[in-house]
Amino acid sequence: MMRILVTGASGLLGLNFALRYHADHQVSGVVHRNSLRNPPFHQIAADLTEPSSLEAVLEQTQPQVVLHCAAMANVDECERQPQRAFQVNAELPAALARAAARHGFRLVHLSTDAVFDGQRGDYTEEDTPHPLSVYARSKWQAEQQVLEACPQAIVARVNFYGWSLSGQRSLGEFFFYNLKEGRPVRGFTDVFFCPLEATQLADLLLRLVKKGAEGLFHVVSSQCQSKYQFGVSIARRFGLDESLIEPVSVMEGGLVARRSPNLRLRTEKLCAALGEPPPNQAAALDRFYQLYLDGYPQRVRSLADGRLTQSV
């Protein structure tokens, strides 16, 4: 049993990880704006961007592993508040990495596939990022600072979906809930990504920790698809009306921040570390669907205290 501290424990990955592993490990979860109602793990309310709060939380929990999921993740909001975005997405991870180097805990920092501009795809960990948005630039800065301060850290570039506290935090939920209510939606035909389901991502990250992995990894699915194809797959798996999904270009999306069109990431390094490939798209969707059948979305949303915001 390990002492694991999860930051951003009300966010999509942080909450899914904590719920999945609280029975097997001593899990503490840090929340900021979105507190949880009676979670089955130890909850700590703190603003970790305050240095004194960060040190107090580390002193209180004495973690062996820190899974750093807390982030300002709304891409368009980062464009509107760049200073806050860099404070949360770059300065905080750097401070955690310095603390990891001092105290000796294992740090797993979550980055994003969006550090690439998506002009060609098929990126490896050795390719130089070219971030397009404030969000992506802040995450790229964090990658560099984390590995400089703590080379033993794991930095995971990810893309994932799953069942969240608000029901509005992932693309999988967006397609499912809109189609379930018969509402038409758009799906980008020219944006490609390799998403994992959140509990599968949690599993892979913990396996990397247990194997003593260090450095930068692409922790994504072994397969990629367009966001339109992803929506159609959701519709078909849940028996919903795929004709409600209008295929469009990202140029028609009315988005504030620029998006990277081709985020196909190579996973050979991850495969070598784990001894097998990560899940493909069918396996990820099967997990998402099975959790739905098991009533998991309702259990997750029952933890909401009714004052949800978009930041974690």
Contacts in CASP RR format, 6 or more apart in sequence:
PFRMAT RR
TARGET T0000
AUTHOR 0000-0000-0000
METHOD contacts of the structure
MODEL  1
MMRILVTGASGLLGLNFALRYHADHQVSGVVHRNSLRNPPFHQIAADLTE
PSSLEAVLEQTQPQVVLHCAAMANVDECERQPQRAFQVNAELPAALARAA
ARHGFRLVHLSTDAVFDGQRGDYTEEDTPHPLSVYARSKWQAEQQVLEAC
PQAIVARVNFYGWSLSGQRSLGEFFFYNLKEGRPVRGFTDVFFCPLEATQ
LADLLLRLVKKGAEGLFHVVSSQCQSKYQFGVSIARRFGLDESLIEPVSV
MEGGLVARRSPNLRLRTEKLCAALGEPPPNQAAALDRFYQLYLDGYPQRV
RSLADGRLTQSV
1 24 0 8 1.000
1 25 0 8 1.000
1 26 0 8 1.000
2 25 0 8 1.000
2 26 0 8 1.000
2 64 0 8 1.000
2 65 0 8 1.000
3 25 0 8 1.000
3 26 0 8 1.000
3 28 0 8 1.000
3 61 0 8 1.000
3 62 0 8 1.000
3 63 0 8 1.000
3 64 0 8 1.000
3 65 0 8 1.000
4 21 0 8 1.000
4 25 0 8 1.000
4 26 0 8 1.000
4 27 0 8 1.000
4 28 0 8 1.000
4 63 0 8 1.000
4 64 0 8 1.000
4 65 0 8 1.000
4 66 0 8 1.000
4 67 0 8 1.000
5 27 0 8 1.000
5 28 0 8 1.000
5 29 0 8 1.000
5 30 0 8 1.000
5 57 0 8 1.000
5 58 0 8 1.000
5 61 0 8 1.000
5 63 0 8 1.000
5 65 0 8 1.000
5 66 0 8 1.000
5 67 0 8 1.000
5 105 0 8 1.000
6 14 0 8 1.000
6 17 0 8 1.000
6 18 0 8 1.000
6 27 0 8 1.000
6 28 0 8 1.000
6 29 0 8 1.000
6 30 0 8 1.000
6 66 0 8 1.000
6 67 0 8 1.000
6 69 0 8 1.000
7 14 0 8 1.000
7 29 0 8 1.000
7 30 0 8 1.000
7 48 0 8 1.000
7 66 0 8 1.000
7 67 0 8 1.000
7 68 0 8 1.000
7 69 0 8 1.000
7 70 0 8 1.000
7 96 0 8 1.000
8 14 0 8 1.000
8 15 0 8 1.000
8 29 0 8 1.000
8 30 0 8 1.000
8 31 0 8 1.000
8 32 0 8 1.000
8 69 0 8 1.000
8 70 0 8 1.000
8 71 0 8 1.000
8 312 0 8 1.000
9 15 0 8 1.000
9 18 0 8 1.000
9 29 0 8 1.000
9 30 0 8 1.000
9 31 0 8 1.000
9 36 0 8 1.000
9 39 0 8 1.000
9 41 0 8 1.000
9 43 0 8 1.000
9 69 0 8 1.000
10 31 0 8 1.000
10 32 0 8 1.000
10 33 0 8 1.000
10 34 0 8 1.000
10 35 0 8 1.000
10 36 0 8 1.000
10 165 0 8 1.000
10 312 0 8 1.000
11 34 0 8 1.000
11 69 0 8 1.000
11 164 0 8 1.000
11 165 0 8 1.000
11 169 0 8 1.000
11 312 0 8 1.000
12 160 0 8 1.000
12 161 0 8 1.000
12 162 0 8 1.000
12 164 0 8 1.000
12 169 0 8 1.000
12 170 0 8 1.000
12 198 0 8 1.000
13 69 0 8 1.000
13 110 0 8 1.000
13 158 0 8 1.000
13 160 0 8 1.000
13 198 0 8 1.000
13 201 0 8 1.000
13 202 0 8 1.000
14 29 0 8 1.000
14 67 0 8 1.000
14 69 0 8 1.000
14 202 0 8 1.000
15 36 0 8 1.000
15 164 0 8 1.000
15 165 0 8 1.000
15 300 0 8 1.000
15 303 0 8 1.000
16 162 0 8 1.000
16 163 0 8 1.000
16 198 0 8 1.000
16 199 0 8 1.000
16 201 0 8 1.000
16 202 0 8 1.000
16 300 0 8 1.000
17 67 0 8 1.000
17 69 0 8 1.000
17 198 0 8 1.000
17 199 0 8 1.000
17 202 0 8 1.000
17 205 0 8 1.000
17 206 0 8 1.000
18 27 0 8 1.000
18 29 0 8 1.000
18 39 0 8 1.000
18 41 0 8 1.000
19 39 0 8 1.000
19 40 0 8 1.000
19 41 0 8 1.000
19 299 0 8 1.000
19 300 0 8 1.000
20 199 0 8 1.000
20 202 0 8 1.000
20 203 0 8 1.000
21 27 0 8 1.000
21 202 0 8 1.000
21 206 0 8 1.000
22 40 0 8 1.000
22 41 0 8 1.000
23 40 0 8 1.000
26 42 0 8 1.000
27 41 0 8 1.000
27 42 0 8 1.000
28 41 0 8 1.000
28 42 0 8 1.000
28 43 0 8 1.000
28 44 0 8 1.000
28 61 0 8 1.000
28 63 0 8 1.000
29 39 0 8 1.000
29 41 0 8 1.000
29 42 0 8 1.000
29 43 0 8 1.000
29 44 0 8 1.000
30 44 0 8 1.000
30 45 0 8 1.000
30 46 0 8 1.000
30 48 0 8 1.000
30 57 0 8 1.000
30 70 0 8 1.000
31 43 0 8 1.000
31 44 0 8 1.000
31 45 0 8 1.000
31 46 0 8 1.000
31 312 0 8 1.000
32 45 0 8 1.000
32 46 0 8 1.000
32 47 0 8 1.000
32 48 0 8 1.000
32 70 0 8 1.000
32 311 0 8 1.000
32 312 0 8 1.000
33 307 0 8 1.000
33 309 0 8 1.000
33 311 0 8 1.000
33 312 0 8 1.000
34 165 0 8 1.000
34 304 0 8 1.000
34 305 0 8 1.000
34 307 0 8 1.000
34 308 0 8 1.000
34 309 0 8 1.000
34 311 0 8 1.000
34 312 0 8 1.000
35 43 0 8 1.000
35 45 0 8 1.000
35 305 0 8 1.000
35 307 0 8 1.000
36 43 0 8 1.000
36 165 0 8 1.000
36 303 0 8 1.000
36 304 0 8 1.000
36 305 0 8 1.000
37 302 0 8 1.000
37 303 0 8 1.000
37 304 0 8 1.000
37 305 0 8 1.000
38 303 0 8 1.000
39 303 0 8 1.000
42 61 0 8 1.000
44 57 0 8 1.000
44 60 0 8 1.000
44 61 0 8 1.000
46 53 0 8 1.000
46 54 0 8 1.000
46 56 0 8 1.000
46 57 0 8 1.000
47 53 0 8 1.000
48 54 0 8 1.000
48 57 0 8 1.000
48 70 0 8 1.000
48 92 0 8 1.000
48 96 0 8 1.000
49 87 0 8 1.000
49 88 0 8 1.000
49 91 0 8 1.000
49 92 0 8 1.000
51 95 0 8 1.000
54 92 0 8 1.000
54 95 0 8 1.000
54 96 0 8 1.000
54 99 0 8 1.000
55 99 0 8 1.000
58 99 0 8 1.000
58 103 0 8 1.000
58 105 0 8 1.000
63 105 0 8 1.000
64 105 0 8 1.000
64 106 0 8 1.000
65 105 0 8 1.000
65 106 0 8 1.000
65 107 0 8 1.000
65 108 0 8 1.000
65 209 0 8 1.000
66 96 0 8 1.000
66 100 0 8 1.000
66 105 0 8 1.000
66 106 0 8 1.000
66 107 0 8 1.000
66 108 0 8 1.000
67 108 0 8 1.000
67 110 0 8 1.000
67 205 0 8 1.000
68 92 0 8 1.000
68 93 0 8 1.000
68 96 0 8 1.000
68 107 0 8 1.000
68 108 0 8 1.000
68 109 0 8 1.000
68 110 0 8 1.000
69 110 0 8 1.000
69 312 0 8 1.000
70 88 0 8 1.000
70 92 0 8 1.000
70 312 0 8 1.000
71 88 0 8 1.000
71 89 0 8 1.000
71 110 0 8 1.000
71 139 0 8 1.000
71 312 0 8 1.000
72 78 0 8 1.000
72 81 0 8 1.000
72 84 0 8 1.000
72 85 0 8 1.000
72 88 0 8 1.000
72 89 0 8 1.000
72 135 0 8 1.000
72 138 0 8 1.000
72 311 0 8 1.000
73 135 0 8 1.000
73 310 0 8 1.000
73 311 0 8 1.000
73 312 0 8 1.000
74 135 0 8 1.000
74 310 0 8 1.000
74 311 0 8 1.000
75 114 0 8 1.000
75 133 0 8 1.000
75 135 0 8 1.000
75 136 0 8 1.000
75 255 0 8 1.000
75 256 0 8 1.000
75 257 0 8 1.000
75 259 0 8 1.000
76 255 0 8 1.000
76 256 0 8 1.000
76 257 0 8 1.000
77 85 0 8 1.000
77 310 0 8 1.000
78 85 0 8 1.000
78 89 0 8 1.000
78 133 0 8 1.000
78 134 0 8 1.000
78 135 0 8 1.000
78 138 0 8 1.000
78 257 0 8 1.000
79 133 0 8 1.000
79 134 0 8 1.000
79 135 0 8 1.000
79 256 0 8 1.000
79 257 0 8 1.000
80 256 0 8 1.000
82 134 0 8 1.000
85 134 0 8 1.000
85 135 0 8 1.000
85 138 0 8 1.000
86 134 0 8 1.000
86 138 0 8 1.000
86 141 0 8 1.000
88 138 0 8 1.000
88 311 0 8 1.000
89 135 0 8 1.000
89 138 0 8 1.000
89 139 0 8 1.000
89 141 0 8 1.000
89 142 0 8 1.000
90 138 0 8 1.000
90 139 0 8 1.000
90 141 0 8 1.000
90 142 0 8 1.000
90 145 0 8 1.000
93 109 0 8 1.000
93 142 0 8 1.000
93 145 0 8 1.000
93 146 0 8 1.000
94 142 0 8 1.000
94 145 0 8 1.000
94 146 0 8 1.000
94 149 0 8 1.000
96 107 0 8 1.000
96 109 0 8 1.000
96 146 0 8 1.000
97 107 0 8 1.000
97 109 0 8 1.000
97 145 0 8 1.000
97 146 0 8 1.000
97 147 0 8 1.000
97 148 0 8 1.000
97 149 0 8 1.000
97 150 0 8 1.000
97 153 0 8 1.000
98 149 0 8 1.000
98 150 0 8 1.000
99 105 0 8 1.000
100 106 0 8 1.000
100 107 0 8 1.000
100 149 0 8 1.000
100 150 0 8 1.000
100 152 0 8 1.000
100 153 0 8 1.000
101 149 0 8 1.000
101 150 0 8 1.000
106 152 0 8 1.000
106 153 0 8 1.000
106 154 0 8 1.000
106 209 0 8 1.000
106 212 0 8 1.000
107 146 0 8 1.000
107 150 0 8 1.000
107 152 0 8 1.000
107 153 0 8 1.000
107 154 0 8 1.000
108 153 0 8 1.000
108 154 0 8 1.000
108 156 0 8 1.000
108 205 0 8 1.000
108 208 0 8 1.000
108 209 0 8 1.000
109 142 0 8 1.000
109 143 0 8 1.000
109 146 0 8 1.000
109 153 0 8 1.000
109 154 0 8 1.000
109 155 0 8 1.000
109 156 0 8 1.000
110 156 0 8 1.000
110 158 0 8 1.000
111 139 0 8 1.000
111 140 0 8 1.000
111 142 0 8 1.000
111 143 0 8 1.000
111 155 0 8 1.000
111 156 0 8 1.000
111 157 0 8 1.000
111 158 0 8 1.000
112 135 0 8 1.000
112 136 0 8 1.000
112 139 0 8 1.000
112 157 0 8 1.000
112 158 0 8 1.000
112 159 0 8 1.000
113 157 0 8 1.000
113 158 0 8 1.000
113 159 0 8 1.000
113 193 0 8 1.000
113 194 0 8 1.000
113 218 0 8 1.000
113 220 0 8 1.000
113 260 0 8 1.000
113 263 0 8 1.000
113 265 0 8 1.000
114 131 0 8 1.000
114 132 0 8 1.000
114 133 0 8 1.000
114 135 0 8 1.000
114 136 0 8 1.000
114 139 0 8 1.000
114 259 0 8 1.000
114 260 0 8 1.000
114 263 0 8 1.000
115 129 0 8 1.000
115 130 0 8 1.000
115 131 0 8 1.000
115 136 0 8 1.000
115 139 0 8 1.000
115 140 0 8 1.000
115 143 0 8 1.000
115 157 0 8 1.000
116 123 0 8 1.000
116 127 0 8 1.000
116 129 0 8 1.000
116 130 0 8 1.000
116 131 0 8 1.000
116 260 0 8 1.000
116 263 0 8 1.000
116 265 0 8 1.000
117 129 0 8 1.000
117 130 0 8 1.000
117 131 0 8 1.000
117 132 0 8 1.000
117 260 0 8 1.000
118 260 0 8 1.000
118 261 0 8 1.000
118 262 0 8 1.000
118 263 0 8 1.000
119 130 0 8 1.000
119 260 0 8 1.000
119 261 0 8 1.000
119 262 0 8 1.000
120 262 0 8 1.000
121 192 0 8 1.000
121 262 0 8 1.000
121 263 0 8 1.000
121 264 0 8 1.000
121 265 0 8 1.000
122 264 0 8 1.000
122 265 0 8 1.000
122 266 0 8 1.000
123 218 0 8 1.000
123 263 0 8 1.000
123 264 0 8 1.000
123 265 0 8 1.000
123 266 0 8 1.000
124 218 0 8 1.000
124 265 0 8 1.000
124 266 0 8 1.000
124 268 0 8 1.000
124 269 0 8 1.000
125 157 0 8 1.000
125 216 0 8 1.000
125 217 0 8 1.000
125 218 0 8 1.000
125 266 0 8 1.000
125 269 0 8 1.000
129 136 0 8 1.000
129 140 0 8 1.000
129 143 0 8 1.000
131 137 0 8 1.000
131 139 0 8 1.000
131 140 0 8 1.000
132 257 0 8 1.000
132 258 0 8 1.000
132 259 0 8 1.000
132 260 0 8 1.000
133 257 0 8 1.000
133 258 0 8 1.000
133 259 0 8 1.000
134 257 0 8 1.000
135 257 0 8 1.000
136 260 0 8 1.000
143 155 0 8 1.000
143 216 0 8 1.000
146 153 0 8 1.000
146 155 0 8 1.000
147 153 0 8 1.000
147 155 0 8 1.000
147 215 0 8 1.000
147 216 0 8 1.000
151 214 0 8 1.000
151 215 0 8 1.000
152 214 0 8 1.000
152 215 0 8 1.000
153 214 0 8 1.000
153 215 0 8 1.000
154 205 0 8 1.000
154 208 0 8 1.000
154 209 0 8 1.000
154 213 0 8 1.000
154 214 0 8 1.000
154 215 0 8 1.000
154 217 0 8 1.000
155 215 0 8 1.000
155 216 0 8 1.000
155 217 0 8 1.000
156 205 0 8 1.000
156 208 0 8 1.000
156 217 0 8 1.000
156 218 0 8 1.000
156 219 0 8 1.000
157 216 0 8 1.000
157 217 0 8 1.000
157 218 0 8 1.000
157 219 0 8 1.000
157 220 0 8 1.000
157 265 0 8 1.000
158 196 0 8 1.000
158 201 0 8 1.000
158 219 0 8 1.000
158 220 0 8 1.000
159 193 0 8 1.000
159 194 0 8 1.000
159 195 0 8 1.000
159 196 0 8 1.000
159 220 0 8 1.000
159 263 0 8 1.000
160 170 0 8 1.000
160 195 0 8 1.000
160 196 0 8 1.000
160 197 0 8 1.000
160 198 0 8 1.000
160 200 0 8 1.000
160 201 0 8 1.000
161 170 0 8 1.000
161 171 0 8 1.000
161 172 0 8 1.000
161 173 0 8 1.000
161 195 0 8 1.000
161 196 0 8 1.000
161 197 0 8 1.000
161 198 0 8 1.000
161 288 0 8 1.000
162 169 0 8 1.000
162 170 0 8 1.000
162 172 0 8 1.000
162 173 0 8 1.000
162 197 0 8 1.000
162 198 0 8 1.000
162 199 0 8 1.000
162 288 0 8 1.000
162 291 0 8 1.000
163 170 0 8 1.000
163 173 0 8 1.000
163 198 0 8 1.000
163 288 0 8 1.000
163 291 0 8 1.000
163 292 0 8 1.000
163 296 0 8 1.000
163 297 0 8 1.000
163 300 0 8 1.000
163 301 0 8 1.000
164 170 0 8 1.000
164 173 0 8 1.000
164 300 0 8 1.000
165 300 0 8 1.000
165 301 0 8 1.000
165 303 0 8 1.000
165 304 0 8 1.000
165 308 0 8 1.000
166 301 0 8 1.000
166 304 0 8 1.000
166 308 0 8 1.000
167 173 0 8 1.000
167 177 0 8 1.000
167 297 0 8 1.000
167 301 0 8 1.000
168 174 0 8 1.000
168 177 0 8 1.000
170 198 0 8 1.000
171 195 0 8 1.000
171 227 0 8 1.000
171 230 0 8 1.000
171 231 0 8 1.000
172 230 0 8 1.000
172 231 0 8 1.000
172 234 0 8 1.000
172 288 0 8 1.000
174 185 0 8 1.000
175 185 0 8 1.000
175 230 0 8 1.000
175 231 0 8 1.000
175 234 0 8 1.000
175 235 0 8 1.000
175 245 0 8 1.000
176 234 0 8 1.000
176 238 0 8 1.000
176 240 0 8 1.000
176 292 0 8 1.000
178 184 0 8 1.000
178 185 0 8 1.000
178 244 0 8 1.000
179 185 0 8 1.000
179 234 0 8 1.000
179 235 0 8 1.000
179 238 0 8 1.000
179 240 0 8 1.000
179 241 0 8 1.000
179 242 0 8 1.000
179 244 0 8 1.000
179 245 0 8 1.000
180 238 0 8 1.000
180 240 0 8 1.000
182 240 0 8 1.000
182 241 0 8 1.000
182 244 0 8 1.000
183 244 0 8 1.000
184 244 0 8 1.000
184 245 0 8 1.000
184 246 0 8 1.000
185 244 0 8 1.000
185 245 0 8 1.000
185 246 0 8 1.000
186 245 0 8 1.000
186 246 0 8 1.000
186 247 0 8 1.000
186 248 0 8 1.000
186 252 0 8 1.000
186 253 0 8 1.000
187 226 0 8 1.000
187 227 0 8 1.000
187 228 0 8 1.000
187 231 0 8 1.000
187 245 0 8 1.000
187 246 0 8 1.000
187 247 0 8 1.000
187 248 0 8 1.000
188 226 0 8 1.000
188 227 0 8 1.000
188 228 0 8 1.000
188 248 0 8 1.000
188 249 0 8 1.000
188 250 0 8 1.000
188 253 0 8 1.000
189 226 0 8 1.000
189 227 0 8 1.000
189 228 0 8 1.000
189 247 0 8 1.000
189 248 0 8 1.000
189 249 0 8 1.000
190 226 0 8 1.000
190 249 0 8 1.000
190 250 0 8 1.000
190 261 0 8 1.000
191 226 0 8 1.000
191 227 0 8 1.000
191 250 0 8 1.000
191 259 0 8 1.000
191 260 0 8 1.000
191 261 0 8 1.000
191 262 0 8 1.000
191 263 0 8 1.000
192 224 0 8 1.000
192 225 0 8 1.000
192 226 0 8 1.000
192 227 0 8 1.000
192 261 0 8 1.000
192 262 0 8 1.000
192 263 0 8 1.000
192 264 0 8 1.000
193 220 0 8 1.000
193 224 0 8 1.000
193 225 0 8 1.000
193 227 0 8 1.000
193 230 0 8 1.000
193 263 0 8 1.000
193 264 0 8 1.000
194 220 0 8 1.000
194 221 0 8 1.000
194 222 0 8 1.000
194 223 0 8 1.000
194 224 0 8 1.000
194 225 0 8 1.000
194 263 0 8 1.000
194 264 0 8 1.000
194 265 0 8 1.000
194 267 0 8 1.000
195 220 0 8 1.000
195 221 0 8 1.000
195 230 0 8 1.000
195 281 0 8 1.000
195 284 0 8 1.000
196 204 0 8 1.000
196 219 0 8 1.000
196 220 0 8 1.000
196 221 0 8 1.000
196 278 0 8 1.000
196 279 0 8 1.000
196 284 0 8 1.000
197 279 0 8 1.000
197 284 0 8 1.000
197 285 0 8 1.000
197 287 0 8 1.000
197 288 0 8 1.000
197 291 0 8 1.000
199 287 0 8 1.000
199 291 0 8 1.000
200 278 0 8 1.000
200 279 0 8 1.000
200 283 0 8 1.000
200 284 0 8 1.000
200 287 0 8 1.000
201 219 0 8 1.000
204 219 0 8 1.000
204 270 0 8 1.000
204 274 0 8 1.000
204 278 0 8 1.000
205 219 0 8 1.000
207 274 0 8 1.000
208 217 0 8 1.000
208 219 0 8 1.000
208 273 0 8 1.000
208 274 0 8 1.000
211 273 0 8 1.000
211 274 0 8 1.000
213 273 0 8 1.000
217 269 0 8 1.000
217 270 0 8 1.000
217 273 0 8 1.000
218 265 0 8 1.000
218 266 0 8 1.000
218 267 0 8 1.000
218 269 0 8 1.000
218 270 0 8 1.000
219 267 0 8 1.000
219 270 0 8 1.000
219 278 0 8 1.000
220 265 0 8 1.000
220 267 0 8 1.000
220 278 0 8 1.000
221 278 0 8 1.000
221 279 0 8 1.000
221 280 0 8 1.000
221 281 0 8 1.000
221 284 0 8 1.000
222 267 0 8 1.000
222 277 0 8 1.000
222 278 0 8 1.000
222 279 0 8 1.000
222 280 0 8 1.000
223 280 0 8 1.000
223 281 0 8 1.000
224 263 0 8 1.000
224 264 0 8 1.000
224 265 0 8 1.000
224 281 0 8 1.000
225 233 0 8 1.000
225 281 0 8 1.000
228 245 0 8 1.000
228 247 0 8 1.000
228 248 0 8 1.000
230 281 0 8 1.000
231 242 0 8 1.000
231 245 0 8 1.000
232 242 0 8 1.000
232 245 0 8 1.000
233 281 0 8 1.000
233 285 0 8 1.000
234 240 0 8 1.000
234 285 0 8 1.000
235 241 0 8 1.000
235 242 0 8 1.000
235 244 0 8 1.000
235 245 0 8 1.000
236 242 0 8 1.000
237 285 0 8 1.000
237 286 0 8 1.000
237 288 0 8 1.000
237 289 0 8 1.000
238 289 0 8 1.000
238 292 0 8 1.000
250 259 0 8 1.000
250 261 0 8 1.000
267 277 0 8 1.000
267 278 0 8 1.000
270 278 0 8 1.000
271 277 0 8 1.000
271 278 0 8 1.000
279 287 0 8 1.000
291 297 0 8 1.000
END
